[in-house]
Amino acid sequence: MIFASANLASADVVGTLNVHTARNGHTRTGLDTGLPVPVQVDFSRTQDGTYDITIWSGNKQIGTATRINIEKGKPNRAGARGKGSTMTIYCPGTDLRQNGPTSFQIFIQAVLDDSVDAGKVLITEASWQVGSVEDGQPGAKVEPRPLNCLAGSNLDSHATGSFLFQNQSDGPLRATLMFGGRKYGDFDLSGHGNQRIQADAWGVNPGVGWYVTTANPNTPGSQEIQAAGPIYNTEGGSDAGYNRVDLAAPNPTATPSIGPSATPSMTTPHSQ
């Protein structure tokens, strides 16, 4: 068993949207409206190349992609040469009257030599906190705080891996897969439930490998690493190096089986 803890980053709260109600709690009198959120993206560690930046809210893209060129860690946009390594991207504010999004994600994609985009790489995620105030006030605009994030390097690197998660406990369990130094996803497993995962990610560092965490019962809000291993396949489209991960909660006692199976060429259904 691998005993360690990990604090996984969650979405940053960029402001509070309060729904104002009358003192009886039944009549909506107003709400706060968010302004566009400035996101400072640092490209100082991004290798030279062409990139597309997109803003999403869930599965919906907001606006169009912004294409930039990076040269010596400095972004050039629309033919203008950048003077520094940072660039400001504006994410839309939220008006709950218009059912605006309360969360957004910024992705960057490397543009490959054939002008085709590589896969999306998440560089920051943020959300609005929604609250309720019984004060009868009409509401006011909220000035969000800026976000700062690092675009990173090797955004055109591609790796895949196949996993079989097996929940050995009687109760449900949420497992988080960290793949190549980035969070790949959260997976909810029923008691004694199994799930196959075909991880297919861009912008990862295969040398970092993978690890799987579950909630740490001794430290609220933190994660406990249950299994880890290397990434065996950096080419897309093939099933190389199956990893079977036995998970138990809340205090795992079984030793997970880590590593490729004896038959990595087996064909099995996958789910994201």
Backbone torsions as a table, in degrees:
resi	resn	phi	psi	omega
1	MET	NA	141.3	178.7
2	ILE	-99.4	115.3	-179.0
3	PHE	-102.4	113.2	178.3
4	ALA	-164.0	168.3	177.1
5	SER	-128.8	154.1	-179.7
6	ALA	-142.4	134.5	175.0
7	ASN	-100.7	103.7	-177.3
8	LEU	-81.7	136.3	-178.1
9	ALA	-69.0	138.5	175.3
10	SER	-115.0	175.8	-177.2
11	ALA	-64.3	137.3	175.9
12	ASP	-75.5	137.9	174.1
13	VAL	-85.7	121.4	-174.1
14	VAL	-101.3	-5.7	179.8
15	GLY	172.5	169.1	179.8
16	THR	-116.1	128.3	175.5
17	LEU	-104.7	107.3	-178.3
18	ASN	-95.4	128.7	172.3
19	VAL	-88.9	113.6	-177.2
20	HIS	-87.7	130.6	179.5
21	THR	-124.6	161.6	173.6
22	ALA	-68.3	165.6	-173.8
23	ARG	-65.5	-20.6	176.4
24	ASN	-79.0	-6.9	176.0
25	GLY	79.8	3.4	-174.2
26	HIS	-107.1	-22.1	-173.2
27	THR	-111.1	122.0	177.0
28	ARG	-78.8	125.8	-177.7
29	THR	-108.9	-13.7	-179.4
30	GLY	165.4	174.1	178.3
31	LEU	-154.6	161.1	-180.0
32	ASP	-84.2	145.9	-178.7
33	THR	-115.6	132.0	-179.7
34	GLY	-84.3	144.2	173.9
35	LEU	-89.9	164.7	176.7
36	PRO	-53.4	141.1	-176.0
37	VAL	-98.0	115.4	177.3
38	PRO	-77.6	129.1	178.7
39	VAL	-116.6	118.7	178.6
40	GLN	-89.4	113.8	-179.2
41	VAL	-102.8	125.6	-179.2
42	ASP	-98.7	120.0	-178.6
43	PHE	-105.3	14.8	-173.6
44	SER	-62.3	-25.2	-179.0
45	ARG	-107.1	13.3	-179.7
46	THR	-92.3	131.1	-179.0
47	GLN	-69.6	156.9	-178.9
48	ASP	-57.6	142.2	178.2
49	GLY	157.9	-176.2	178.8
50	THR	-107.2	138.7	-174.2
51	TYR	-139.6	150.1	171.7
52	ASP	-110.9	133.8	177.0
53	ILE	-112.7	129.2	-179.6
54	THR	-129.4	151.4	177.3
55	ILE	-113.7	131.6	-177.4
56	TRP	-128.5	155.1	167.0
57	SER	-128.5	102.4	-172.9
58	GLY	66.7	-123.8	-179.7
59	ASN	-96.5	9.0	-177.0
60	LYS	-111.9	126.2	176.3
61	GLN	-80.2	136.3	179.8
62	ILE	-103.1	116.3	179.8
63	GLY	74.9	-163.5	-178.3
64	THR	-107.8	166.8	-179.9
65	ALA	-71.9	146.8	173.6
66	THR	-104.8	117.8	-178.6
67	ARG	-97.2	130.9	179.5
68	ILE	-133.3	158.3	172.4
69	ASN	-112.8	136.4	178.6
70	ILE	-108.9	127.4	176.5
71	GLU	-136.2	116.7	-178.7
72	LYS	54.7	42.5	176.0
73	GLY	78.0	7.2	-179.2
74	LYS	-116.8	132.4	-179.7
75	PRO	-83.2	136.4	174.0
76	ASN	-116.5	127.9	-176.4
77	ARG	-129.0	132.9	176.5
78	ALA	53.5	40.3	175.8
79	GLY	81.5	-6.8	-179.9
80	ALA	-94.0	130.4	-177.8
81	ARG	-80.8	129.8	-179.4
82	GLY	-74.0	149.8	-180.0
83	LYS	-95.7	-21.8	-179.6
84	GLY	-133.1	-174.0	-177.0
85	SER	-90.5	-10.3	-177.2
86	THR	-104.4	153.3	177.3
87	MET	-142.1	143.5	-177.7
88	THR	-95.6	127.2	173.9
89	ILE	-113.1	132.4	-178.0
90	TYR	-103.5	122.3	174.5
91	CYS	-96.7	146.2	-174.4
92	PRO	-67.5	148.7	172.1
93	GLY	-75.7	-179.3	-175.9
94	THR	-128.8	132.9	172.9
95	ASP	-121.6	110.2	-175.6
96	LEU	-65.0	-21.1	176.5
97	ARG	-63.6	-31.6	-178.4
98	GLN	-101.2	15.2	179.1
99	ASN	55.6	41.6	178.8
100	GLY	-70.6	160.8	-179.0
101	PRO	-66.9	144.2	176.6
102	THR	-103.5	2.3	176.2
103	SER	-148.7	155.8	177.4
104	PHE	-150.8	160.0	179.3
105	GLN	-133.3	142.6	176.1
106	ILE	-112.0	125.3	179.7
107	PHE	-114.5	152.1	172.4
108	ILE	-125.9	139.8	-179.9
109	GLN	-128.5	131.3	173.6
110	ALA	-73.8	136.2	175.5
111	VAL	-93.5	115.8	-174.4
112	LEU	-77.1	175.4	-174.8
113	ASP	-60.6	-28.3	-179.8
114	ASP	-90.9	17.9	178.8
115	SER	67.7	12.6	176.6
116	VAL	-94.6	138.1	179.4
117	ASP	-73.8	139.5	168.3
118	ALA	-73.4	178.6	-178.4
119	GLY	-67.6	156.0	-179.1
120	LYS	-69.0	139.2	175.5
121	VAL	-121.4	120.4	-178.9
122	LEU	-72.6	127.3	178.6
123	ILE	-112.4	-20.8	172.2
124	THR	-161.7	154.2	179.2
125	GLU	-141.0	135.6	-177.4
126	ALA	-143.1	162.6	-179.4
127	SER	-149.3	157.9	172.2
128	TRP	-93.1	139.1	174.7
129	GLN	-89.5	128.3	-177.8
130	VAL	-104.4	127.7	179.6
131	GLY	-131.8	178.3	179.8
132	SER	-132.6	135.0	-179.0
133	VAL	-128.9	126.0	177.7
134	GLU	-95.1	81.3	-178.7
135	ASP	-136.2	-2.9	178.1
136	GLY	69.8	10.2	-178.1
137	GLN	-83.8	153.8	-177.0
138	PRO	-77.3	-8.6	-179.4
139	GLY	95.2	162.1	-178.6
140	ALA	-148.5	161.1	177.8
141	LYS	-72.2	145.9	-178.8
142	VAL	-113.0	128.6	178.1
143	GLU	-84.9	113.1	-179.3
144	PRO	-75.2	155.6	175.3
145	ARG	-86.7	147.4	179.6
146	PRO	-67.2	152.5	172.7
147	LEU	-107.2	144.4	176.3
148	ASN	-120.6	132.1	179.6
149	CYS	-145.6	161.3	-177.9
150	LEU	-112.0	127.9	-177.9
151	ALA	-71.3	-30.0	178.6
152	GLY	80.3	-172.7	-176.4
153	SER	-129.2	175.9	179.8
154	ASN	55.5	40.4	-177.1
155	LEU	-73.6	-8.9	177.1
156	ASP	-101.1	5.5	178.0
157	SER	-76.8	145.6	-173.4
158	HIS	-132.8	133.2	177.9
159	ALA	-143.0	150.4	176.5
160	THR	-131.9	160.0	177.1
161	GLY	-162.8	152.0	-178.1
162	SER	-117.2	134.7	-175.8
163	PHE	-133.9	147.0	169.9
164	LEU	-120.6	107.4	176.7
165	PHE	-87.4	131.3	178.7
166	GLN	-127.5	114.2	178.0
167	ASN	-84.2	111.8	-176.8
168	GLN	-86.2	-7.8	-176.4
169	SER	-90.0	167.1	179.7
170	ASP	-77.5	-27.2	-176.0
171	GLY	-98.8	170.2	178.3
172	PRO	-67.1	158.6	-175.6
173	LEU	-149.9	137.4	174.4
174	ARG	-105.6	123.3	179.5
175	ALA	-113.1	138.5	178.7
176	THR	-111.9	128.0	178.8
177	LEU	-101.1	119.9	172.5
178	MET	-101.2	122.3	-170.5
179	PHE	-126.3	115.2	178.8
180	GLY	62.8	32.9	178.5
181	GLY	87.0	0.0	179.5
182	ARG	-125.3	151.4	176.1
183	LYS	-71.3	125.7	179.7
184	TYR	-93.6	-39.4	-179.7
185	GLY	169.6	165.4	174.6
186	ASP	-105.9	139.3	-176.2
187	PHE	-131.4	124.0	-179.5
188	ASP	-92.9	121.8	-178.2
189	LEU	-113.4	133.1	174.7
190	SER	-75.2	169.3	178.1
191	GLY	-57.6	127.8	-176.2
192	HIS	55.0	30.2	179.5
193	GLY	-95.6	152.8	179.2
194	ASN	-119.1	153.2	173.8
195	GLN	-151.5	132.1	175.0
196	ARG	-93.5	137.2	-178.8
197	ILE	-125.8	126.3	171.4
198	GLN	-103.5	98.9	-179.1
199	ALA	-79.6	127.4	-178.8
200	ASP	-137.8	104.2	-169.3
201	ALA	-133.7	148.6	175.2
202	TRP	-109.8	157.1	176.9
203	GLY	70.5	23.4	-179.6
204	VAL	-103.7	161.9	176.1
205	ASN	-108.0	102.2	-177.1
206	PRO	-56.6	-28.7	-179.0
207	GLY	-64.9	-20.7	179.4
208	VAL	-74.9	-27.1	-179.4
209	GLY	79.1	-160.0	-178.5
210	TRP	-130.7	158.5	167.4
211	TYR	-152.0	158.0	-176.9
212	VAL	-121.2	132.8	-179.9
213	THR	-121.5	157.0	168.9
214	THR	-132.1	170.5	-179.2
215	ALA	-61.9	137.6	177.7
216	ASN	-87.6	113.0	-175.5
217	PRO	-66.7	-19.0	-176.8
218	ASN	-89.5	-17.3	-178.7
219	THR	-134.1	101.5	-179.2
220	PRO	-56.8	134.6	177.7
221	GLY	85.9	-4.9	179.8
222	SER	-108.4	168.2	-177.7
223	GLN	-117.9	152.9	179.6
224	GLU	-117.1	126.5	179.5
225	ILE	-74.9	123.7	-179.6
226	GLN	-103.7	-27.4	-178.4
227	ALA	-157.2	153.6	179.6
228	ALA	-154.2	160.6	179.2
229	GLY	-175.7	177.2	-179.9
230	PRO	-83.6	162.8	172.7
231	ILE	-92.5	121.7	-174.8
232	TYR	-91.4	-19.7	-173.0
233	ASN	-130.8	125.1	176.9
234	THR	-112.6	13.6	177.4
235	GLU	-113.6	138.5	-178.8
236	GLY	-78.3	152.8	170.1
237	GLY	91.6	5.7	178.7
238	SER	-133.2	156.7	-178.5
239	ASP	-101.9	86.8	-178.7
240	ALA	-114.8	131.6	173.9
241	GLY	74.3	68.1	175.4
242	TYR	-67.4	138.8	177.6
243	ASN	-120.4	119.9	176.4
244	ARG	-96.1	125.0	-176.4
245	VAL	-120.9	111.9	176.8
246	ASP	-88.8	123.6	-176.3
247	LEU	-116.9	143.2	176.8
248	ALA	-140.7	152.7	-178.0
249	ALA	-146.9	157.8	-2.7
250	PRO	-84.6	-19.3	178.8
251	ASN	-116.4	92.3	-174.8
252	PRO	-62.6	138.5	178.3
253	THR	-120.4	-24.6	-178.9
254	ALA	-79.0	149.8	177.8
255	THR	-87.1	122.7	-179.2
256	PRO	-68.7	147.3	175.5
257	SER	-89.0	113.2	-172.9
258	ILE	-114.9	130.6	176.3
259	GLY	129.2	171.6	-178.2
260	PRO	-72.3	149.3	176.9
261	SER	-74.9	171.7	-179.7
262	ALA	-72.1	-15.7	-178.5
263	THR	-127.3	72.7	-176.1
264	PRO	-67.3	-12.2	-178.1
265	SER	-88.0	2.1	-178.4
266	MET	-61.0	149.8	-179.8
267	THR	-108.0	123.0	-179.3
268	THR	-140.0	154.7	176.9
269	PRO	-70.2	149.7	179.8
270	HIS	-123.9	158.2	173.6
271	SER	-139.5	145.8	178.2
272	GLN	-85.5	NA	NA
